[in-house]
Amino acid sequence: MAKKRQTFKGHTFSVRVPEKTRYGLDLLARKHHAQISALVIRAIDMLFESEGLARKGEGFDVLLDRLWSESESGRVMALAQYAPTFATADEMRMAYLINRACTEYESRGLGDRQAVFARIDQRIDLLRDAATRKVEDESFMDALRAEWGDK
């Protein structure tokens, strides 16, 4: 049985390369009977691996599955947990504040982390301000408590 080719629809990403590089990519694609995009994705896999963004043999898509969340709060928390060396100081601070909110929210029996992420995403501007210390941590927490029905 013939091996089924993996296909997926992704986002278009344009990169300018010198004509000589394009020629080299064409030759590699021809040699490996592959599309240039497949070669580029393989090169990105190897780069992510060498930079420590993916475990040996995993590929970047496995790590990105861990890091990706529909919620910005969820992405910040995953980045802090799985790839902290790639997080900025502000993102680490945001993760601290999100974790603090999650702990309080869950201790009150108001829901799980996904519910907290959804609420925080509604106030993402305030979270960013707290992370950059434009507002105090307690102002951020008070705003969330007000939305939870507490004062």
N, C-alpha and C positions, 0 to 999 in steps of 0.2 A: 504494500500500500504506500502510495506517495505521501511524503510528509506534508502536512497542511501548513501553509504559510500563515504566520501570525499577522493579522492586519488590524489596524486601529485608525481611528480618526483623531488627529491631534490639532493643535493650534499651529498656524503658519508662523514660521520664525525665519526672518531673512538675515543673512550674514553676507557681507561683502568679502570676497576672497580674491587674491590675485589670480590672474588667468592661469598661471602655471599650477597653482594649487588646485584649481577647478579641473585642470587637465589630469592631475594626479588622482583626484577623487574619481573622475570618470574611468581611469585605468583600473583603480582598485575595485570599483563597482563592477566593471566588466569581468575582472579576474574572479571575483567572488560571486558572480551572478546575483548581485544584490543592488538595491536602489541606494543612491547616495545617502538618502535620509537614514537608512538602516546602518550604514557605516558611521555616520555622524552620531547616531544614538549609541552605537557600540563604543565610540571614542569618548562620549560623555560618561558612559558607564565606567570606563577605565579611569577617567579623570576623577569622578566622584569617589571611586575606590581609593585612588592614590592620595586624595585629599582627606580621607577619613570620613567622608559623608556616607559611605556605604561599606558594609562588611564584605570581605573577600568573597567573590562569587555571587553576591546578592544583586548587584546592580542598583542604580539609583531609584528605580521605580519602587523597590521594596521599602527603602527609607522614606521616599516621598509619600508612600501609602501611610506610613506611621506619622509623618509630619503634617499631612494635609487634613484640613477640617473645613467644612463650610463656614464655620465660625472663626472670626479673627482671633477671638480669645482662645479657642481650641488650638489654633495654629501656634500662637505664642506659647501656650503651655507645652505643646508637643516639642517645639523647638528647644525650650529650656530643659526638657526631660531627655530627649534623644540626641540632640546635637547642640549642647550648650556652648561649645567653642565657636559656633557660627552665630550665636545670638549677640545682639548689641547690649550694652549696659542698660539702656532703656527697656529693651525686651525682657531682660532678666528681672528688672524692677516690676514691669507689668505682670510677669509670671508670679512674682511674690504676692502682688496685690490680688491677682485673680485667685491664687491658692487660698489666700486669707478669706476672700469672699466666699469661695466654695466651702471652706471649713465651717464658716458661720452659717451659711445657707443650709448645708446638710445637717448641721447639729440641731437646727430648728425644725427639721423634718419637712422643709419646704420643697424639696426636690433633689435631683441629682446634678452632677456637674454640667450636663448639657443644658439644663434649665438655667443654671447660673451663667453659662457662656452666652445664651440668648439674651438674658437681661443685661449683661455687661456690654454686649455688642450694641445695644441700644444707647449706651452711654460711653461709647468707645472714645469720644473726644475727652471726656472727663478722666478716663483711665490714662490716656496719653499725657494729659496735664499732670496727673498724679505721678506718673512715671518720670516725668522731667522735672518734678517738684515745683510746678507752677501752682499747684494746689496741694494742701496737706493730705496725707493718707486718710485721715478721719473725715475730711470733706467728701472724699470719694466713697468711703464706707457709709457715711450718713446719707448720701444721695441714693445709694443702693437700698439702704434700710427704708428710706421714704417710699421707694418703689415697692418694697416688700410689705408695706403697710405699717412700718414702725416709725417712730420718731426718735 
